[in-house]
């Protein structure tokens, strides 16, 4: 792999060098690091679920409906519209909108973390523990090294 030529700003050049340099890791090291990342992601998911539940309770929104909706925009719109229809005062509406935005953000984070867990679990199931792998810097970071 050749380094890109010409016209790179310092940040892009540093990124190109990071991707060019490879780091050797065994399958076993990768499995162990991914297991730690999966644990961290699961803790993050639980924290996000607790925060969503707290907001739902505060705003009298059905948490089961929120979790069932996930990141489906039509379903999100349904509970959002229902929640805003009870609000009359402008200040209260702005607070509710902030809370609904926080719910959407947390739900997207949960969805992304769940996808990462599935991806990491697939790697753990299929990686050869004794084999050596050359990983770019971005994979090291992604895998939690």
DSSP file (Angstrom, degrees, kcal/mol; ACC not computed):
  #  RESIDUE AA STRUCTURE BP1 BP2  ACC     N-H-->O    O-->H-N    N-H-->O    O-->H-N    TCO  KAPPA ALPHA  PHI   PSI    X-CA   Y-CA   Z-CA
    1    1 A X              0   0    0      0, 0.0     2,-0.3     0, 0.0     0, 0.0   0.000 360.0 360.0 360.0 124.5    0.0    0.0    0.0
    2    2 A X        -     0   0    0      1,-0.1     2,-0.2     3,-0.0     3,-0.1  -0.652 360.0-109.9 -93.3 149.1    1.5    3.3   -1.1
    3    3 A X        -     0   0    0     -2,-0.3    -1,-0.1     1,-0.1    14,-0.0  -0.513  42.4-100.1 -71.7 142.5    1.0    6.5    0.8
    4    4 A X        -     0   0    0     -2,-0.2     2,-0.3     9,-0.1    -1,-0.1  -0.319  42.5-133.4 -61.2 148.9   -1.2    9.1   -0.9
    5    5 A X        -     0   0    0     -3,-0.1    -1,-0.1     1,-0.1    -3,-0.0  -0.823  48.4  -4.6-112.1 146.9    0.8   11.8   -2.7
    6    6 A X  S    S+     0   0    0     -2,-0.3    -1,-0.1     1,-0.1     0, 0.0   0.671 101.8  38.8  64.1 142.6    0.5   15.6   -2.8
    7    7 A X  S    S+     0   0    0      1,-0.2     2,-0.4     0, 0.0    -1,-0.1   0.572  70.8 144.1  69.4  14.0   -1.9   18.1   -1.5
    8    8 A X        -     0   0    0     -4,-0.1    -1,-0.2     4,-0.1     2,-0.1  -0.685  44.4-135.1 -87.6 136.6   -2.5   16.5    1.9
    9    9 A X     >  -     0   0    0     -2,-0.4     4,-2.6     1,-0.1     5,-0.2  -0.433  36.3 -97.8 -77.5 166.1   -3.0   18.7    4.9
   10   10 A X  H  > S+     0   0    0      1,-0.2     4,-2.7     2,-0.2     5,-0.2   0.879 123.3  50.6 -55.7 -43.5   -1.2   17.6    8.1
   11   11 A X  H  > S+     0   0    0      1,-0.2     4,-2.4     2,-0.2    -1,-0.2   0.927 112.6  46.1 -62.9 -44.4   -4.2   15.9    9.6
   12   12 A X  H  > S+     0   0    0      2,-0.2     4,-2.4     1,-0.2    -1,-0.2   0.882 112.8  50.7 -65.6 -38.0   -4.9   13.9    6.4
   13   13 A X  H  X S+     0   0    0     -4,-2.6     4,-2.3     2,-0.2    -2,-0.2   0.916 110.2  49.2 -65.2 -42.9   -1.2   13.0    6.1
   14   14 A X  H  X S+     0   0    0     -4,-2.7     4,-2.5    -5,-0.2    -2,-0.2   0.911 111.6  49.6 -63.0 -41.3   -1.1   11.8    9.7
   15   15 A X  H  X S+     0   0    0     -4,-2.4     4,-2.2     2,-0.2    -2,-0.2   0.911 109.5  51.4 -63.1 -42.1   -4.2    9.7    9.1
   16   16 A X  H  X S+     0   0    0     -4,-2.4     4,-1.5     1,-0.2    -2,-0.2   0.903 110.9  47.9 -62.1 -41.2   -2.7    8.2    5.9
   17   17 A X  H  X S+     0   0    0     -4,-2.3     4,-2.4     2,-0.2    -1,-0.2   0.919 109.5  53.3 -65.3 -43.0    0.5    7.3    7.9
   18   18 A X  H  < S+     0   0    0     -4,-2.5   119,-1.3     1,-0.2    -2,-0.2   0.891 112.0  45.0 -59.0 -39.5   -1.6    5.7   10.6
   19   19 A X  H  < S+     0   0    0     -4,-2.2    -1,-0.2     1,-0.2    -2,-0.2   0.770 111.4  53.6 -76.3 -25.0   -3.4    3.6    8.1
   20   20 A X  H  < S+     0   0    0     -4,-1.5     2,-0.3    -5,-0.2    -2,-0.2   0.877  95.0  77.3 -75.5 -39.2   -0.2    2.6    6.4
   21   21 A X  S  < S-     0   0    0     -4,-2.4   116,-0.6    -5,-0.1     2,-0.3  -0.545  73.0-153.5 -75.1 135.5    1.5    1.4    9.5
   22   22 A X  E     -A  136   0A   0     -2,-0.3     2,-0.4   114,-0.2   114,-0.2  -0.845   4.5-150.5-113.5 148.3    0.3   -2.0   10.6
   23   23 A X  E     -A  135   0A   0    112,-2.7   112,-3.0    -2,-0.3     2,-0.4  -0.971  17.0-130.0-120.6 129.8    0.3   -3.5   14.1
   24   24 A X  E     +A  134   0A   0     -2,-0.4     2,-0.3   110,-0.2   110,-0.2  -0.646  34.1 164.6 -83.4 130.1    0.7   -7.2   14.7
   25   25 A X  E     -A  133   0A   0    108,-2.5   108,-3.2    -2,-0.4     2,-0.1  -0.994  31.5-125.1-141.0 143.0   -1.9   -8.9   17.0
   26   26 A X  E  >  -A  132   0A   0     -2,-0.3     4,-2.3   106,-0.2   106,-0.2  -0.468  28.7-112.1 -81.6 160.7   -2.7  -12.5   17.5
   27   27 A X  H  > S+     0   0    0    104,-2.3     4,-2.7   101,-0.4   102,-0.3   0.869 119.9  54.7 -57.4 -37.0   -6.3  -13.8   17.1
   28   28 A X  H  > S+     0   0    0    101,-2.1     4,-2.4   103,-0.2    -1,-0.2   0.908 107.1  49.0 -65.1 -42.8   -6.3  -14.4   20.9
   29   29 A X  H  > S+     0   0    0    100,-0.3     4,-2.3     2,-0.2    -2,-0.2   0.908 112.5  48.7 -62.5 -41.0   -5.3  -10.8   21.6
   30   30 A X  H  X S+     0   0    0     -4,-2.3     4,-2.8     2,-0.2     5,-0.2   0.931 110.4  50.7 -64.6 -45.8   -8.1   -9.6   19.3
   31   31 A X  H  X S+     0   0    0     -4,-2.7     4,-2.3     1,-0.2    -2,-0.2   0.922 111.9  47.5 -57.6 -45.7  -10.7  -11.9   20.9
   32   32 A X  H  X S+     0   0    0     -4,-2.4     4,-1.7     2,-0.2    -1,-0.2   0.912 113.4  47.3 -64.3 -42.9   -9.8  -10.7   24.4
   33   33 A X  H  X S+     0   0    0     -4,-2.3     4,-2.3     1,-0.2    -1,-0.2   0.906 112.3  49.7 -65.8 -41.1   -9.9   -7.0   23.4
   34   34 A X  H  X S+     0   0    0     -4,-2.8     4,-2.8     1,-0.2    -1,-0.2   0.874 106.2  56.1 -66.0 -36.7  -13.2   -7.5   21.6
   35   35 A X  H  X S+     0   0    0     -4,-2.3     4,-2.0    -5,-0.2    -1,-0.2   0.899 109.0  47.5 -60.9 -39.6  -14.7   -9.2   24.6
   36   36 A X  H  X S+     0   0    0     -4,-1.7     4,-2.4     2,-0.2    -2,-0.2   0.919 111.5  50.1 -66.1 -43.8  -13.8   -6.1   26.7
   37   37 A X  H  X S+     0   0    0     -4,-2.3     4,-2.7   106,-0.3    -2,-0.2   0.901 109.1  52.1 -61.2 -41.1  -15.3   -3.8   24.1
   38   38 A X  H  X S+     0   0    0     -4,-2.8     4,-2.4     2,-0.2    -1,-0.2   0.922 109.7  49.2 -61.6 -44.0  -18.5   -5.9   24.0
   39   39 A X  H  X S+     0   0    0     -4,-2.0     4,-2.2     2,-0.2    -2,-0.2   0.931 111.9  48.6 -60.1 -45.7  -18.7   -5.6   27.8
   40   40 A X  H  X S+     0   0    0     -4,-2.4     4,-2.3     1,-0.2    -2,-0.2   0.899 111.6  49.6 -62.1 -41.2  -18.2   -1.8   27.6
   41   41 A X  H  X S+     0   0    0     -4,-2.7     4,-2.5     2,-0.2    -1,-0.2   0.892 109.3  51.6 -65.8 -39.2  -20.8   -1.5   24.9
   42   42 A X  H  X S+     0   0    0     -4,-2.4     4,-2.3     2,-0.2    -1,-0.2   0.893 109.9  49.3 -65.4 -38.9  -23.3   -3.5   26.9
   43   43 A X  H  X S+     0   0    0     -4,-2.2     4,-2.4     2,-0.2    -2,-0.2   0.924 111.4  49.9 -63.3 -43.7  -22.7   -1.3   30.0
   44   44 A X  H  X S+     0   0    0     -4,-2.3     4,-2.5     1,-0.2    -2,-0.2   0.892 109.3  51.6 -61.7 -41.0  -23.3    1.8   27.7
   45   45 A X  H  X S+     0   0    0     -4,-2.5     4,-2.8     2,-0.2    -1,-0.2   0.931 110.0  48.9 -61.9 -45.7  -26.5    0.3   26.4
   46   46 A X  H  X S+     0   0    0     -4,-2.3     4,-2.3     2,-0.2    -2,-0.2   0.901 111.0  50.4 -62.7 -40.7  -27.8   -0.3   29.9
   47   47 A X  H  X S+     0   0    0     -4,-2.4     4,-2.1     2,-0.2    -1,-0.2   0.924 112.3  47.3 -61.2 -44.4  -26.9    3.3   30.9
   48   48 A X  H  X S+     0   0    0     -4,-2.5     4,-2.6     1,-0.2    -2,-0.2   0.903 110.7  51.4 -65.4 -41.2  -28.7    4.6   27.8
   49   49 A X  H  X S+     0   0    0     -4,-2.8     4,-2.6     1,-0.2    -1,-0.2   0.899 109.5  50.8 -62.5 -40.0  -31.8    2.5   28.5
   50   50 A X  H  X S+     0   0    0     -4,-2.3     4,-2.3     2,-0.2    -1,-0.2   0.909 111.2  47.8 -63.7 -41.5  -31.9    3.7   32.0
   51   51 A X  H  X S+     0   0    0     -4,-2.1     4,-2.4     2,-0.2    -2,-0.2   0.910 112.1  49.0 -66.8 -41.8  -31.7    7.3   30.8
   52   52 A X  H  X S+     0   0    0     -4,-2.6     4,-2.7     1,-0.2    -2,-0.2   0.925 111.8  49.7 -61.9 -44.3  -34.5    6.7   28.2
   53   53 A X  H  X S+     0   0    0     -4,-2.6     4,-2.5     2,-0.2    -2,-0.2   0.894 109.7  51.7 -61.4 -40.4  -36.6    5.1   30.9
   54   54 A X  H  X S+     0   0    0     -4,-2.3     4,-2.4     2,-0.2    -2,-0.2   0.929 112.1  45.3 -61.9 -46.1  -36.1    8.1   33.2
   55   55 A X  H  X S+     0   0    0     -4,-2.4     4,-2.6     2,-0.2    -2,-0.2   0.909 111.9  52.5 -65.0 -41.6  -37.1   10.6   30.5
   56   56 A X  H  X>S+     0   0    0     -4,-2.7     5,-2.7     1,-0.2     4,-0.7   0.919 110.6  47.3 -60.2 -43.7  -40.1    8.4   29.6
   57   57 A X  H ><5S+     0   0    0     -4,-2.5     3,-0.8     3,-0.2    -1,-0.2   0.932 112.8  49.2 -63.7 -45.0  -41.3    8.3   33.2
   58   58 A X  H 3<5S+     0   0    0     -4,-2.4    -2,-0.2     1,-0.2    -1,-0.2   0.888 119.5  37.4 -59.7 -41.4  -40.8   12.1   33.6
   59   59 A X  H 3<5S-     0   0    0     -4,-2.6    -1,-0.2    -5,-0.1    -2,-0.2   0.353 109.7-119.0 -96.1   4.0  -42.7   12.8   30.4
   60   60 A X  T <<5 +     0   0    0     -3,-0.8     2,-0.4    -4,-0.7    -3,-0.2   0.919  61.8 149.4  55.5  47.7  -45.3   10.1   30.9
   61   61 A X      < -     0   0    0     -5,-2.7     2,-0.7    -6,-0.2    -1,-0.2  -0.893  57.3-106.6-108.4 140.4  -44.3    8.3   27.7
   62   62 A X     >  -     0   0    0     -2,-0.4     4,-1.8     1,-0.2     3,-0.3  -0.555  26.7-159.8 -70.4 110.2  -44.7    4.6   27.4
   63   63 A X  H  > S+     0   0    0     -2,-0.7     4,-2.8     1,-0.2     5,-0.2   0.852  90.0  58.1 -61.2 -35.8  -41.1    3.3   27.6
   64   64 A X  H  > S+     0   0    0      1,-0.2     4,-2.2     2,-0.2    -1,-0.2   0.902 106.4  49.1 -61.2 -39.6  -42.1    0.0   26.0
   65   65 A X  H  > S+     0   0    0     -3,-0.3     4,-2.1     2,-0.2    -1,-0.2   0.898 110.8  50.3 -65.7 -39.8  -43.4    1.9   23.0
   66   66 A X  H  X S+     0   0    0     -4,-1.8     4,-1.9     2,-0.2    -2,-0.2   0.937 113.1  44.6 -63.9 -47.3  -40.1    3.9   22.8
   67   67 A X  H  < S+     0   0    0     -4,-2.8    -1,-0.2     1,-0.2    -2,-0.2   0.857 113.3  51.2 -68.2 -33.4  -37.9    0.7   22.9
   68   68 A X  H  < S+     0   0    0     -4,-2.2    -1,-0.2    -5,-0.2    -2,-0.2   0.866 108.9  52.3 -68.5 -35.1  -40.2   -1.0   20.4
   69   69 A X  H >< S+     0   0    0     -4,-2.1     3,-2.5     1,-0.2     7,-0.2   0.871  79.8 165.9 -68.2 -36.6  -39.9    2.0   18.1
   70   70 A X  T 3< S-     0   0    0     -4,-1.9    -1,-0.2     1,-0.3    37,-0.1  -0.379  74.0 -27.4  57.6-123.1  -36.1    1.9   18.3
   71   71 A X  T 3  S+     0   0    0     -2,-0.2     2,-0.7    -3,-0.1    -1,-0.3   0.210  97.8 129.7-109.1  13.9  -34.9    4.2   15.5
   72   72 A X    <>  -     0   0    0     -3,-2.5     4,-2.5     1,-0.2     5,-0.2  -0.595  49.8-152.9 -69.5 111.2  -37.9    3.7   13.2
   73   73 A X  H  > S+     0   0    0     -2,-0.7     4,-2.5     1,-0.2    -1,-0.2   0.827  89.8  54.0 -61.1 -35.9  -38.9    7.3   12.4
   74   74 A X  H  > S+     0   0    0      2,-0.2     4,-1.5     1,-0.2    -1,-0.2   0.934 112.8  43.0 -65.2 -44.0  -42.6    6.6   11.8
   75   75 A X  H  > S+     0   0    0      2,-0.2     4,-1.7     1,-0.2     5,-0.2   0.879 113.6  52.1 -68.4 -37.9  -42.9    4.9   15.2
   76   76 A X  H  X S+     0   0    0     -4,-2.5     4,-2.3    -7,-0.2    -2,-0.2   0.915 107.5  52.9 -62.7 -42.6  -40.8    7.7   16.8
   77   77 A X  H  X S+     0   0    0     -4,-2.5     4,-2.7    -5,-0.2     5,-0.2   0.867 104.3  58.0 -61.3 -36.2  -43.1   10.3   15.3
   78   78 A X  H  X S+     0   0    0     -4,-1.5     4,-1.9     1,-0.2    -1,-0.2   0.957 112.4  36.4 -61.2 -52.8  -46.1    8.5   16.7
   79   79 A X  H  X S+     0   0    0     -4,-1.7     4,-2.0     1,-0.2    -1,-0.2   0.832 116.9  54.4 -73.3 -28.3  -45.1    8.7   20.3
   80   80 A X  H  X S+     0   0    0     -4,-2.3     4,-2.4    -5,-0.2    -2,-0.2   0.930 109.5  46.7 -66.8 -44.9  -43.5   12.2   19.8
   81   81 A X  H  X S+     0   0    0     -4,-2.7     4,-1.7     1,-0.2    -2,-0.2   0.912 112.3  50.3 -63.0 -42.9  -46.7   13.6   18.4
   82   82 A X  H  < S+     0   0    0     -4,-1.9     4,-0.5    -5,-0.2    -1,-0.2   0.904 111.9  48.0 -62.3 -41.2  -48.8   12.1   21.2
   83   83 A X  H >< S+     0   0    0     -4,-2.0     3,-0.8     1,-0.2     4,-0.2   0.898 113.5  46.4 -68.1 -40.2  -46.4   13.5   23.8
   84   84 A X  H >< S+     0   0    0     -4,-2.4     3,-1.3     1,-0.2    -1,-0.2   0.749  97.2  72.2 -75.9 -22.1  -46.4   17.0   22.3
   85   85 A X  T 3< S+     0   0    0     -4,-1.7    -1,-0.2     1,-0.3    -2,-0.2   0.736  96.8  51.9 -66.4 -20.1  -50.2   17.1   21.9
   86   86 A X  T <  S+     0   0    0     -3,-0.8     2,-0.5    -4,-0.5    -1,-0.3   0.543  91.2  92.3 -90.3  -8.7  -50.6   17.5   25.7
   87   87 A X    <   +     0   0    0     -3,-1.3     3,-0.0    -4,-0.2    -3,-0.0  -0.744  37.6 160.3 -93.9 129.7  -48.2   20.4   26.0
   88   88 A X        +     0   0    0     -2,-0.5    -1,-0.2     1,-0.0     2,-0.1   0.756  51.7  80.3-111.1 -46.9  -49.6   23.9   25.8
   89   89 A X  S  > S-     0   0    0      1,-0.1     4,-1.9     2,-0.0     5,-0.1  -0.407  74.0-136.2 -69.3 137.5  -47.0   26.2   27.3
   90   90 A X  H  > S+     0   0    0      1,-0.2     4,-2.3     2,-0.2     5,-0.2   0.905 102.4  52.4 -62.2 -44.5  -44.1   27.1   25.1
   91   91 A X  H  > S+     0   0    0      1,-0.2     4,-2.0     2,-0.2    -1,-0.2   0.902 110.3  48.8 -58.9 -41.5  -41.4   26.6   27.7
   92   92 A X  H  > S+     0   0    0      1,-0.2     4,-2.5     2,-0.2    -1,-0.2   0.869 108.9  53.9 -66.6 -35.6  -42.8   23.2   28.5
   93   93 A X  H  X S+     0   0    0     -4,-1.9     4,-2.7     2,-0.2    -2,-0.2   0.914 107.5  49.9 -64.8 -43.1  -42.8   22.3   24.8
   94   94 A X  H  X S+     0   0    0     -4,-2.3     4,-2.1     2,-0.2    -2,-0.2   0.901 111.4  48.8 -63.2 -40.6  -39.1   23.3   24.4
   95   95 A X  H  X S+     0   0    0     -4,-2.0     4,-2.3     2,-0.2    -2,-0.2   0.924 111.9  49.1 -64.0 -43.7  -38.2   21.1   27.3
   96   96 A X  H  X S+     0   0    0     -4,-2.5     4,-3.0     1,-0.2     5,-0.2   0.919 109.4  51.9 -61.9 -43.4  -40.2   18.2   25.9
   97   97 A X  H  X S+     0   0    0     -4,-2.7     4,-2.3     1,-0.2    -1,-0.2   0.891 109.1  50.6 -61.9 -38.8  -38.5   18.6   22.5
   98   98 A X  H  X S+     0   0    0     -4,-2.1     4,-2.3     2,-0.2    -1,-0.2   0.918 112.3  47.4 -62.3 -42.6  -35.1   18.5   24.2
   99   99 A X  H  X S+     0   0    0     -4,-2.3     4,-2.3     2,-0.2    -2,-0.2   0.901 111.4  49.6 -66.7 -40.3  -36.1   15.3   26.0
  100  100 A X  H  X S+     0   0    0     -4,-3.0     4,-2.4     2,-0.2    -1,-0.2   0.887 111.0  50.6 -64.7 -37.8  -37.5   13.8   22.8
  101  101 A X  H  X S+     0   0    0     -4,-2.3     4,-2.5    -5,-0.2    -2,-0.2   0.904 109.1  51.1 -64.3 -41.2  -34.3   14.7   21.1
  102  102 A X  H  X S+     0   0    0     -4,-2.3     4,-2.6     2,-0.2    -2,-0.2   0.895 109.1  51.4 -63.2 -39.5  -32.3   13.1   23.9
  103  103 A X  H  X S+     0   0    0     -4,-2.3     4,-2.8     2,-0.2     5,-0.2   0.944 110.6  48.2 -61.9 -47.4  -34.4    9.9   23.6
  104  104 A X  H  X S+     0   0    0     -4,-2.4     4,-2.4     1,-0.2    -2,-0.2   0.915 112.3  49.2 -59.6 -43.3  -33.7    9.8   19.8
  105  105 A X  H  X S+     0   0    0     -4,-2.5     4,-2.2     1,-0.2    -1,-0.2   0.937 113.4  45.8 -62.3 -47.0  -30.0   10.3   20.4
  106  106 A X  H  X S+     0   0    0     -4,-2.6     4,-2.5     1,-0.2    -2,-0.2   0.898 112.1  51.5 -63.3 -40.7  -29.8    7.5   23.1
  107  107 A X  H  X S+     0   0    0     -4,-2.8     4,-2.4     2,-0.2    -1,-0.2   0.885 109.7  49.5 -66.0 -37.7  -31.9    5.1   20.9
  108  108 A X  H  X S+     0   0    0     -4,-2.4     4,-2.6    -5,-0.2    -1,-0.2   0.911 110.9  50.6 -65.4 -40.8  -29.6    5.7   18.0
  109  109 A X  H  X S+     0   0    0     -4,-2.2     4,-2.6     2,-0.2    -2,-0.2   0.897 110.0  49.8 -61.6 -41.2  -26.6    5.0   20.3
  110  110 A X  H  X S+     0   0    0     -4,-2.5     4,-2.5     2,-0.2    -2,-0.2   0.934 111.5  48.8 -61.9 -46.5  -28.2    1.8   21.5
  111  111 A X  H  X S+     0   0    0     -4,-2.4     4,-2.0     1,-0.2    -2,-0.2   0.920 112.9  47.0 -59.6 -45.9  -28.8    0.7   17.9
  112  112 A X  H  X S+     0   0    0     -4,-2.6     4,-2.2     1,-0.2    -1,-0.2   0.907 112.2  49.9 -64.1 -42.9  -25.2    1.5   16.9
  113  113 A X  H  X S+     0   0    0     -4,-2.6     4,-2.5     1,-0.2    -1,-0.2   0.899 109.3  51.9 -63.8 -40.5  -23.8   -0.3   19.9
  114  114 A X  H  X S+     0   0    0     -4,-2.5     4,-2.2     1,-0.2    -1,-0.2   0.891 109.3  50.0 -64.2 -39.0  -25.9   -3.4   19.3
  115  115 A X  H  X S+     0   0    0     -4,-2.0     4,-2.2     2,-0.2    -1,-0.2   0.910 110.8  49.7 -64.0 -41.5  -24.7   -3.5   15.7
  116  116 A X  H  X S+     0   0    0     -4,-2.2     4,-3.0     2,-0.2     5,-0.2   0.906 109.0  52.2 -63.2 -41.8  -21.1   -3.2   16.9
  117  117 A X  H  X S+     0   0    0     -4,-2.5     4,-2.8     2,-0.2     5,-0.2   0.931 109.6  49.0 -60.8 -45.9  -21.7   -6.1   19.4
  118  118 A X  H  X S+     0   0    0     -4,-2.2     4,-1.9     2,-0.2    -1,-0.2   0.917 113.2  47.9 -59.5 -43.5  -23.0   -8.3   16.6
  119  119 A X  H  X S+     0   0    0     -4,-2.2     4,-1.8     2,-0.2    -2,-0.2   0.928 113.9  45.9 -62.8 -47.5  -20.0   -7.5   14.5
  120  120 A X  H  X S+     0   0    0     -4,-3.0     4,-2.6     1,-0.2    -2,-0.2   0.887 111.2  52.4 -65.7 -39.3  -17.5   -8.1   17.2
  121  121 A X  H  X S+     0   0    0     -4,-2.8     4,-2.3    -5,-0.2    -1,-0.2   0.879 107.4  52.8 -64.2 -36.9  -19.2  -11.4   18.3
  122  122 A X  H  X S+     0   0    0     -4,-1.9     4,-1.4    -5,-0.2    -1,-0.2   0.905 110.0  48.1 -64.6 -40.9  -19.0  -12.6   14.7
  123  123 A X  H  X S+     0   0    0     -4,-1.8     4,-2.0     2,-0.2     3,-0.4   0.940 110.5  51.2 -63.5 -46.6  -15.3  -11.9   14.6
  124  124 A X  H  < S+     0   0    0     -4,-2.6    -2,-0.2     1,-0.2    -1,-0.2   0.900 110.3  49.9 -58.0 -42.0  -14.8  -13.7   18.0
  125  125 A X  H  < S+     0   0    0     -4,-2.3    -1,-0.2     1,-0.2    -2,-0.2   0.824 121.4  32.9 -65.5 -31.0  -16.6  -16.7   16.6
  126  126 A X  H  < S+     0   0    0     -4,-1.4    -2,-0.2    -3,-0.4    -1,-0.2   0.523  89.5 106.3-109.3  -7.0  -14.6  -16.9   13.4
  127  127 A X     <  -     0   0    0     -4,-2.0     2,-0.7    -3,-0.1     3,-0.1  -0.488  68.3-125.7 -79.3 145.3  -11.1  -15.7   14.3
  128  128 A X    >   -     0   0    0     -2,-0.2     3,-1.0     1,-0.1  -101,-0.4  -0.813  17.5-151.3 -88.5 114.1   -8.2  -18.2   14.5
  129  129 A X  T 3  S+     0   0    0     -2,-0.7  -101,-2.1  -102,-0.3  -102,-0.3   0.812  91.4  45.6 -58.6 -34.8   -6.7  -17.6   18.0
  130  130 A X  T 3  S+     0   0    0   -103,-0.2    -1,-0.3  -104,-0.1     2,-0.1   0.614  92.4  98.7 -87.7 -11.7   -3.1  -18.7   17.1
  131  131 A X  S <  S-     0   0    0     -3,-1.0  -104,-2.3  -105,-0.1     2,-0.4  -0.441  70.1-129.4 -77.3 149.5   -3.0  -16.7   13.8
  132  132 A X  E     -A   26   0A   0   -106,-0.2     2,-0.4    -2,-0.1  -106,-0.2  -0.815  22.6-163.1-100.2 140.0   -1.2  -13.3   13.6
  133  133 A X  E     -A   25   0A   0   -108,-3.2  -108,-2.5    -2,-0.4     2,-0.7  -0.950  17.0-139.0-125.6 142.5   -3.0  -10.4   12.0
  134  134 A X  E     -A   24   0A   0     -2,-0.4     2,-0.4  -110,-0.2  -110,-0.2  -0.898  30.2-172.5 -98.8 113.5   -1.7   -7.0   10.7
  135  135 A X  E     -A   23   0A   0   -112,-3.0  -112,-2.7    -2,-0.7     2,-0.1  -0.867  19.6-129.1-110.7 139.1   -4.2   -4.3   11.8
  136  136 A X  E >>  -A   22   0A   0     -2,-0.4     4,-1.8  -114,-0.2     3,-0.7  -0.390  36.5-101.8 -74.5 164.5   -4.2   -0.7   10.8
  137  137 A X  H 3> S+     0   0    0   -119,-1.3     4,-2.3  -116,-0.6     5,-0.2   0.866 120.6  58.8 -55.4 -40.8   -4.5    1.9   13.6
  138  138 A X  H 3> S+     0   0    0      1,-0.2     4,-2.4     2,-0.2    -1,-0.2   0.867 106.3  48.2 -61.0 -36.7   -8.2    2.5   13.0
  139  139 A X  H <> S+     0   0    0     -3,-0.7     4,-3.0     2,-0.2    -1,-0.2   0.878 107.4  56.1 -70.8 -37.7   -8.9   -1.2   13.7
  140  140 A X  H  <>S+     0   0    0     -4,-1.8     5,-2.9     2,-0.2     4,-0.5   0.944 111.9  42.9 -56.8 -47.0   -6.8   -1.1   16.8
  141  141 A X  H ><5S+     0   0    0     -4,-2.3     3,-1.2     3,-0.2    -2,-0.2   0.942 114.7  49.4 -64.9 -47.9   -8.9    1.8   18.1
  142  142 A X  H 3<5S+     0   0    0     -4,-2.4    -2,-0.2     1,-0.3    -1,-0.2   0.881 112.4  48.4 -58.7 -39.9  -12.2    0.1   17.0
  143  143 A X  T 3<5S-     0   0    0     -4,-3.0  -106,-0.3    -5,-0.1    -1,-0.3   0.470 119.8-109.0 -84.6  -1.5  -11.2   -3.2   18.7
  144  144 A X  T < 5       0   0    0     -3,-1.2    -3,-0.2    -4,-0.5    -2,-0.1   0.694 360.0 360.0  88.5  20.0  -10.3   -1.4   21.9
  145  145 A X      <       0   0    0     -5,-2.9    -4,-0.2    -6,-0.2    -5,-0.1   0.481 360.0 360.0 -81.2 360.0   -6.5   -1.7   21.9
